[in-house]
Amino acid sequence: MCKLVQKSLRQASCNVAIPCCYFLVRFVLFVVLLGLCNAQEPVCDPTLTSFHADPLSCTQYYTCFNGVATLQTCPDQKYYDASRTLCDIPENVPCTIGPCTGTTGLATVAIPGDCTGYKLCLNGTEFDMKCATGTLYDETYGDCVMAKDSKCEENPCLTVDPATASPSTFYPSLKLCKNYIICNKQTPVVRTCLSGTVFSPTVAKCVPPADYTCPPGTF
């Protein structure tokens, strides 16, 4: 049996054992999420009408009426301010929600646009994890898998300043060596090299395989 906790903490690949780990990982995450959902609603006093911030979202809050908690959402992506019991623009509301905020037990969380690692949540505490060379994170398995098998959406363009983004800037695809990415501001556009060539980030163009060694799992 694949030991999920030990495997994650030592950043091992465990790709061979993924099929046998799949249901174990899904079961663990189901239990974590089930406990999480049950734990977030406030306990309402049936004699009072009250308001409570949602610990998992800056834009949501709970109203308590007749002892029943109802989740509400602020309009126009505004944040809820518990001190003033109202919604306001984000600039006026101190609210920081991390990827592990409110989680209990063990869980893994994807990093938007970055497939090379993930967040390991242990009772709400966040740990930065990196995938081994040739592997990328996949939410289905909650772990790193071979790069070509990952369904993670890589987006190196998120780090690009839209005002200065140049269409001549190329990034290697971490999944397939024959692909590369051009940034249209912060939107990734995937391109494929001609048959029989691979993309070399060293010279930023497609070259014969003999001129560039592709990372493991990407060819």
C-alpha positions as CSV (number, residue, x, y, z in Angstrom):
1,M,0.0,0.0,0.0
2,C,1.2,3.4,-0.9
3,K,1.7,5.5,2.4
4,L,0.3,8.8,1.4
5,V,1.6,10.9,4.3
6,Q,5.2,9.5,4.2
7,K,5.2,9.7,0.4
8,S,4.2,13.4,0.3
9,L,6.6,14.4,3.0
10,R,9.6,12.9,1.4
11,Q,8.4,14.1,-2.1
12,A,8.7,10.7,-3.6
13,S,7.1,9.9,-6.9
14,C,5.3,6.6,-6.2
15,N,4.1,6.6,-9.9
16,V,4.1,2.9,-10.2
17,A,1.8,2.5,-7.3
18,I,-0.7,5.2,-8.4
19,P,-3.5,2.8,-9.4
20,C,-3.5,1.2,-6.0
21,C,-3.3,4.5,-4.3
22,Y,-6.1,6.1,-6.2
23,F,-9.0,5.0,-4.1
24,L,-7.1,5.5,-0.9
25,V,-6.3,9.1,-1.8
26,R,-9.9,9.8,-2.9
27,F,-11.2,8.3,0.4
28,V,-8.9,10.3,2.5
29,L,-9.8,13.5,0.7
30,F,-13.5,12.7,0.9
31,V,-13.2,12.3,4.7
32,V,-11.2,15.5,5.0
33,L,-13.7,17.5,2.9
34,L,-16.7,15.9,4.7
35,G,-15.3,17.0,8.1
36,L,-14.4,20.4,6.6
37,C,-18.0,21.1,5.4
38,N,-19.5,20.1,8.7
39,A,-17.1,22.2,10.7
40,Q,-17.5,25.6,9.0
41,E,-21.1,26.5,9.7
42,P,-21.4,28.7,12.9
43,V,-23.5,27.5,15.8
44,C,-26.5,29.9,15.8
45,D,-28.3,31.2,18.9
46,P,-32.0,30.8,18.1
47,T,-32.8,33.9,20.1
48,L,-30.5,36.2,18.1
49,T,-30.0,37.4,14.6
50,S,-26.2,37.5,13.9
51,F,-23.6,37.6,11.1
52,H,-20.4,35.5,10.9
53,A,-17.5,35.6,8.4
54,D,-16.9,32.5,6.4
55,P,-13.4,31.2,7.4
56,L,-12.9,29.8,3.9
57,S,-13.9,32.8,1.8
58,C,-13.4,36.5,1.9
59,T,-16.5,37.1,-0.2
60,Q,-18.9,35.1,1.8
61,Y,-20.5,35.2,5.3
62,Y,-23.2,33.5,7.3
63,T,-26.4,34.9,8.6
64,C,-28.0,33.3,11.6
65,F,-31.8,33.6,11.9
66,N,-34.1,31.4,14.1
67,G,-31.1,29.2,14.8
68,V,-30.4,28.4,11.2
69,A,-27.1,29.4,9.4
70,T,-27.4,30.6,5.8
71,L,-24.4,31.2,3.6
72,Q,-24.5,34.6,1.8
73,T,-22.2,36.1,-0.9
74,C,-21.2,39.7,-1.2
75,P,-22.1,41.4,-4.5
76,D,-19.5,42.5,-7.1
77,Q,-16.7,40.4,-5.5
78,K,-16.6,42.5,-2.4
79,Y,-15.2,41.2,0.8
80,Y,-17.1,40.7,4.0
81,D,-15.9,42.8,7.0
82,A,-16.9,41.1,10.2
83,S,-16.0,44.1,12.4
84,R,-18.5,46.3,10.5
85,T,-20.9,43.5,9.4
86,L,-21.0,44.7,5.8
87,C,-19.5,44.1,2.4
88,D,-16.9,46.5,1.1
89,I,-14.3,46.7,-1.7
90,P,-11.2,44.4,-1.0
91,E,-8.9,47.4,-0.4
92,N,-10.9,48.3,2.7
93,V,-11.2,44.9,4.2
94,P,-8.3,43.0,5.8
95,C,-8.9,39.4,4.7
96,T,-6.3,36.7,4.0
97,I,-7.5,33.2,3.0
98,G,-4.7,30.7,2.3
99,P,-5.1,27.4,0.4
100,C,-5.1,25.5,3.6
101,T,-7.4,27.8,5.6
102,G,-10.0,25.8,7.4
103,T,-8.8,22.3,6.3
104,T,-8.5,19.5,8.8
105,G,-6.4,16.3,8.6
106,L,-4.4,15.7,5.4
107,A,-5.1,17.3,2.0
108,T,-3.2,18.5,-1.1
109,V,-4.1,21.7,-3.0
110,A,-3.1,22.7,-6.5
111,I,-1.2,25.9,-7.1
112,P,-2.9,27.9,-9.9
113,G,-0.8,27.9,-13.0
114,D,2.1,26.1,-11.4
115,C,2.2,22.3,-12.0
116,T,5.7,21.7,-10.6
117,G,4.5,21.6,-7.0
118,Y,1.5,21.7,-4.7
119,K,0.4,22.7,-1.2
120,L,0.3,20.0,1.5
121,C,-2.2,20.9,4.2
122,L,-1.8,19.2,7.5
123,N,-4.5,20.3,10.0
124,G,-4.6,23.7,8.3
125,T,-0.8,24.2,8.3
126,E,0.6,24.8,4.8
127,F,3.7,23.1,3.4
128,D,5.3,23.9,0.0
129,M,6.0,20.6,-1.9
130,K,7.9,20.2,-5.2
131,C,7.4,17.4,-7.7
132,A,10.4,15.3,-8.7
133,T,12.0,16.0,-12.1
134,G,9.8,14.6,-14.9
135,T,6.6,14.7,-12.8
136,L,3.8,17.2,-12.3
137,Y,1.0,17.6,-9.8
138,D,-2.4,16.1,-10.7
139,E,-5.5,17.0,-8.7
140,T,-7.2,13.6,-9.6
141,Y,-4.5,11.7,-7.7
142,G,-3.7,14.5,-5.3
143,D,0.0,13.8,-6.0
144,C,2.7,14.1,-8.6
145,V,2.5,11.9,-11.7
146,M,4.5,11.5,-14.9
147,A,4.5,14.9,-16.7
148,K,2.7,13.7,-19.8
149,D,-0.1,12.1,-17.7
150,S,-0.8,15.2,-15.6
151,K,-4.1,17.1,-16.3
152,C,-2.7,20.2,-14.6
153,E,-3.1,23.4,-16.6
154,E,0.4,25.0,-16.6
155,N,0.5,28.8,-17.1
156,P,3.9,30.5,-16.9
157,C,2.2,33.7,-18.2
158,L,0.7,34.4,-14.7
159,T,4.1,35.9,-13.8
160,V,4.2,38.1,-16.9
161,D,3.3,41.8,-16.6
162,P,0.5,42.3,-19.1
163,A,1.7,45.8,-19.9
164,T,5.1,44.6,-21.0
165,A,4.4,41.0,-22.2
166,S,6.1,40.3,-25.5
167,P,4.6,37.8,-27.9
168,S,8.2,36.8,-28.8
169,T,8.7,35.3,-25.3
170,F,8.6,31.5,-25.4
171,Y,8.3,29.1,-22.5
172,P,8.9,25.3,-22.5
173,S,5.9,23.1,-21.9
174,L,6.5,21.0,-18.8
175,K,4.3,18.2,-20.1
176,L,5.6,17.5,-23.7
177,C,9.0,18.4,-25.0
178,K,7.7,19.0,-28.5
179,N,5.4,21.8,-27.2
180,Y,6.1,25.4,-26.1
181,I,4.0,28.3,-24.8
182,I,3.6,31.8,-26.0
183,C,2.0,34.4,-23.7
184,N,-0.8,36.5,-25.0
185,K,-0.5,38.9,-22.0
186,Q,-1.4,36.4,-19.2
187,T,-3.1,33.8,-21.4
188,P,-1.0,30.8,-22.5
189,V,-1.0,29.7,-26.1
190,V,0.4,26.3,-26.7
191,R,2.3,25.7,-29.9
192,T,3.8,22.4,-31.3
193,C,7.2,22.0,-33.0
194,L,7.4,20.4,-36.4
195,S,7.5,16.6,-36.5
196,G,10.9,15.2,-35.5
197,T,11.9,18.3,-33.4
198,V,11.6,19.3,-29.8
199,F,11.6,22.7,-28.1
200,S,14.9,23.8,-26.5
201,P,14.5,26.5,-23.8
202,T,18.2,27.2,-24.1
203,V,17.9,28.6,-27.6
204,A,14.1,29.3,-27.5
205,K,13.3,27.4,-30.6
206,C,12.6,23.9,-32.0
207,V,15.7,21.7,-32.6
208,P,16.5,18.1,-33.5
209,P,16.3,15.8,-30.5
210,A,20.1,15.3,-30.7
211,D,20.6,19.0,-29.9
212,Y,18.5,19.0,-26.7
213,T,17.9,16.4,-24.0
214,C,14.3,16.4,-22.9
215,P,13.4,16.1,-19.2
216,P,12.3,12.6,-18.2
217,G,8.6,11.8,-18.8
218,T,8.1,14.6,-21.4
219,F,9.2,13.0,-24.7
